[in-house]
Amino acid sequence: MRAPTVNIAIDIPDDIEHILAAQAGGVSRAVLEAVAIEAYRSGTITSSQVQQMLGLRSRWETESFLRRAIAYLSRKDGKEI
C-alpha cells in the first residue's frame, strides 16, 4: 500500500519553469528531487526516505542519485562526512 502524499503548490517564474520543464521528468520531478537532496544533505531525512520519496527501485539507485547530486551529509561543525 502506498503511503499518503501531500500536494504542494509553488509559484515559479515562467522563464525558470521552462528551464526546469526541459529536464527529464519535468518541473514537478525537478522540485521533488531538489527537496529530497536538500533534506538529505541537511540530515532531515535518510537515504531510505529519499528512495521512498522519489520512488527509486533500490538502495544502489538511491546512492547513485545522491552521488550525482553531490548530496553529502554535513556534520554539525559544517564539515562534510
C-alpha positions as CSV (number, residue, x, y, z in Angstrom):
1,M,0.0,0.0,0.0
2,R,1.4,3.4,-1.0
3,A,1.9,6.0,1.8
4,P,-0.3,9.0,1.8
5,T,1.1,12.0,0.0
6,V,0.8,15.8,0.2
7,N,0.5,18.1,-2.8
8,I,2.2,21.5,-2.6
9,A,1.8,24.4,-5.0
10,I,4.6,26.9,-5.6
11,D,5.0,29.9,-7.8
12,I,7.9,29.8,-10.2
13,P,8.7,32.5,-12.8
14,D,7.9,31.4,-16.3
15,D,11.4,31.5,-17.6
16,I,12.6,29.2,-14.8
17,E,9.7,26.9,-15.3
18,H,10.7,26.5,-19.0
19,I,14.3,25.6,-17.9
20,L,13.1,23.1,-15.3
21,A,10.5,21.6,-17.8
22,A,13.3,20.8,-20.2
23,Q,14.8,18.4,-17.6
24,A,13.9,14.8,-17.6
25,G,10.7,14.4,-15.5
26,G,9.6,18.0,-15.8
27,V,9.1,20.7,-13.2
28,S,7.4,18.6,-10.5
29,R,10.2,16.0,-10.6
30,A,12.9,18.7,-10.6
31,V,11.4,20.3,-7.5
32,L,10.8,17.0,-5.8
33,E,14.4,15.9,-6.3
34,A,15.7,19.3,-5.1
35,V,13.6,18.9,-1.9
36,A,14.9,15.4,-1.4
37,I,18.5,16.4,-1.9
38,E,18.4,19.3,0.5
39,A,16.5,17.3,3.1
40,Y,19.1,14.5,2.9
41,R,22.0,16.9,2.8
42,S,20.8,18.6,6.0
43,G,20.3,15.3,7.7
44,T,16.5,15.8,7.9
45,I,15.7,12.5,6.0
46,T,17.7,9.3,5.4
47,S,18.7,7.7,2.1
48,S,15.9,5.2,2.6
49,Q,13.4,8.1,2.8
50,V,15.0,9.7,-0.3
51,Q,14.4,6.3,-2.1
52,Q,10.8,6.2,-0.9
53,M,10.1,9.9,-1.7
54,L,11.5,9.6,-5.3
55,G,10.2,6.0,-6.0
56,L,13.7,4.7,-6.7
57,R,13.9,0.9,-7.1
58,S,17.0,0.1,-5.0
59,R,19.5,1.3,-2.4
60,W,22.1,1.4,-5.2
61,E,19.9,3.5,-7.5
62,T,19.4,5.9,-4.5
63,E,23.1,6.1,-3.7
64,S,23.9,6.8,-7.4
65,F,21.3,9.6,-7.4
66,L,22.7,11.1,-4.3
67,R,26.3,10.9,-5.6
68,R,25.3,12.6,-8.9
69,A,23.6,15.3,-6.8
70,I,26.7,15.6,-4.6
71,A,24.4,15.3,-1.6
72,Y,26.9,14.6,1.2
73,L,25.8,14.7,4.8
74,S,27.2,17.6,6.8
75,R,28.3,17.3,10.4
76,K,27.2,19.9,12.9
77,D,30.6,21.6,12.6
78,G,30.0,22.2,8.9
79,K,32.5,19.6,7.6
80,E,31.3,17.0,5.1
81,I,31.1,13.4,6.2
